[in-house]
Amino acid sequence: MDIEELRKEKLERLERALTCKEPDRVPILVFNDVFCGKYSGYTAQEIYFNYEKWKDATLNVAKNFNFDYIFTLNGLEGMFLFASFIEKAPEVAANMRFVTGPYHQILQDTYTRWPGIELKEDVHPQFIGKEIMKKEEYEKFIEAPIEFMHEVALPRICENLANPASIEYNTTLTRLGAEAVNYGNATLQLIMELKNIGYPFFPMAHSYSPLDFLGDFLRDIRNVILDLYRDPETVKEAVEAIKSHLIKTGIISGTIPPEVKEMFGTELIWCFYPLHLTEYLKPELYNEYYWPPLLNVFKETIKAGLLPFVLFEGSHDAHLETLRGIPKHSIAGMFEKTDPRRVKEAIGDRMCIMYGPPNALLIGSTPEKVHDWTRELLLDMKDDGGFVLFPGVDAAGIAKDAKPENINAMIDAVEKYGKY
Amino acid sequence: MTSEDFIKALVELDEERALELTKERVEKGEDPLTILEDMRKAADEIGKKFEDGEYFVSDLILTGEIFNEIMEILKPLIKEKKVKKKGKVVAGTVEGDIHDIGKNIVIALLEAEGFEVIDIGVDQPPEAFIEAIKKYKPEVVSLSGLLTEAIESMKNTIDAIREAGLRDKVKVIVGGGRTNEEVKEYTGADEWADDAATGVRKIKKLIGAD
């Protein structure tokens, strides 16, 4: 089969599974970060700071494993930048969804810690977060959330943006813009090179859960939870205030030029949502403050033609019923700690479910066990389509120390038992 | 009556009422150790509610906060008293990981239960744990970590404790969202917990204080 045919085959397999139809076999969709680095002889620092090595390592893994899709994340959570700039400067902000190592060096943000800078060179970078907005500032945020991000939050988040209108401030923003262009070019090159070896690509838009936005970027997780107990109505107002902007963020970033869609031969556009507070919240809080605004954002981005690609992080066991409210066949969700069989039992074929061997298994187990585990999963989950194999669910992708022989055992099992 | 009301307020996570009753009891000149004992009872019940699925992580975060607020009031009063601790625990997040929400909840609950906890902080190399074991002679060492990579660090730490000849002097528990039975086996720990309430219950069991 020639490369272009191979790419089309993978593309169709993914498109069908993601939209809840039956493909020829279950697709293998891979997210990773430093796994490709370790596999290719690079440290975490090199993957996160050097775009060339990031590309090289990704292509190396893409060539050596028979996946249907690969995405190598080389940044940390950057929605605070993306959401702040997307409306006025979509062409540059598009490359700011994740904070890369170079962005961190330019901005000196206080949220994140990086290999080779604050951490050892082969350690995973980490998003820690910080209380940026004081409790008494909710009102100001509610009045004008994006102005608040620019005038109050960004100067506190980023040391080099601490003094608006200073030389340092202007220089930092200039550098950030230039680096965003570099990163955008590197990303595009990688996507094209992946295309040349038969890998499909779906454009990705970005939105966010409104309550997570407050927890991750403004109040920090612990504080936003305490606020929910102590002053829930104010939190609700803040959630409503940022919600319409997050819908806009999804729609603007999901407006993909026809020539790009044509280049990749697809109409399918993902809208990426990593969910963070789900496991923390008890149903009374989740059902009141987390889920309704998020469902609203989902529905609006679906209306705009996007397919929410949702990472249900943590355990979702307590919230499965809420999933019945999502529009049929219009969301793809990965579950970290909830057995996908339980999800299927609770909501049938309502959404595409993504699941696969956790890293605990890929790191610590044997090829035989991984093979058997994957076979059992496929036999239970693949009927009627709408299922995607997503390895490494416990770290939103394959982790650094996963054993290549275990990954190959997983692929073998999919080839044997994943066909329809 | 106050004692029952106080425990009830804590278990129901009624922050305002719990603090009000604490101040009332202190003003009345009640022995702070009696108040501590009530906190222990409440912590126990809250832990059970969590394990039964009635309470969630958000409830434990609020619990930790309320307990810390009460401890702020009680600490100056307890200082002079010789309190017999139920056991000693060294707790820290392992090397390469700097997450500490889970660790901090465990510590708040353990302190409420009457344990002495030495918190050595986040991103701590094996040597820091070994040094703390030598210095404080704890019954239990609690290794926290959220990242998948933390599992490797937990193993390295436990290996180092063994090499230092200290493994049979302490019980070790690994805790965090990515831990499970296999991780316990792989790292050579005595116990594991992927939530704070279970962690506290297992630590009590390891110490023999359950």
Contacts between the chains, C-beta under 8 A, distances in Angstrom:
chain1	res1	chain2	res2	distance
A	113	B	98	6.1
A	119	B	96	6.8
A	119	B	123	7.4
A	120	B	96	6.8
A	123	B	96	4.2
A	123	B	149	6.9
A	124	B	96	7.1
A	124	B	147	5.8
A	124	B	149	5.2
A	126	B	97	7.2
A	126	B	98	5.6
A	126	B	99	7.2
A	126	B	147	7.1
A	128	B	98	6.0
A	128	B	99	7.4
A	221	B	101	6.7
A	222	B	61	5.8
A	222	B	65	8.0
A	222	B	101	6.3
A	225	B	58	4.8
A	225	B	61	5.0
A	225	B	62	7.1
A	226	B	61	6.9
A	226	B	62	6.4
A	226	B	65	5.9
A	228	B	58	7.0
A	229	B	13	7.3
A	229	B	15	7.2
A	229	B	58	7.7
A	229	B	62	5.3
A	230	B	15	7.3
A	279	B	56	7.9
A	279	B	57	6.2
A	280	B	56	6.8
A	280	B	57	4.3
A	280	B	58	5.0
A	280	B	61	7.3
A	281	B	56	6.3
A	281	B	57	7.8
A	281	B	58	5.2
A	282	B	55	7.0
A	282	B	56	3.8
A	282	B	58	5.7
A	282	B	59	6.2
A	283	B	56	7.9
A	285	B	58	6.1
A	314	B	177	7.1
A	318	B	53	7.4
A	318	B	56	6.9
A	337	B	177	7.7
A	359	B	148	4.9
A	359	B	178	7.5
A	360	B	148	7.9
A	360	B	151	7.4
A	360	B	178	6.7
A	360	B	180	6.1
A	360	B	182	5.5
A	360	B	183	6.2
A	361	B	182	7.7
A	363	B	148	7.5
A	363	B	151	7.2
A	364	B	151	8.0
A	364	B	182	5.5
A	364	B	183	7.5
A	364	B	186	4.9
A	365	B	182	7.5
A	394	B	148	6.5
A	394	B	177	7.9
A	394	B	178	5.6
A	395	B	147	7.5
A	395	B	148	4.4
A	395	B	178	7.4
A	399	B	148	4.2
A	399	B	149	7.0
A	400	B	148	7.6
A	400	B	149	6.3
A	401	B	148	7.6
A	401	B	149	7.3
A	401	B	152	6.2
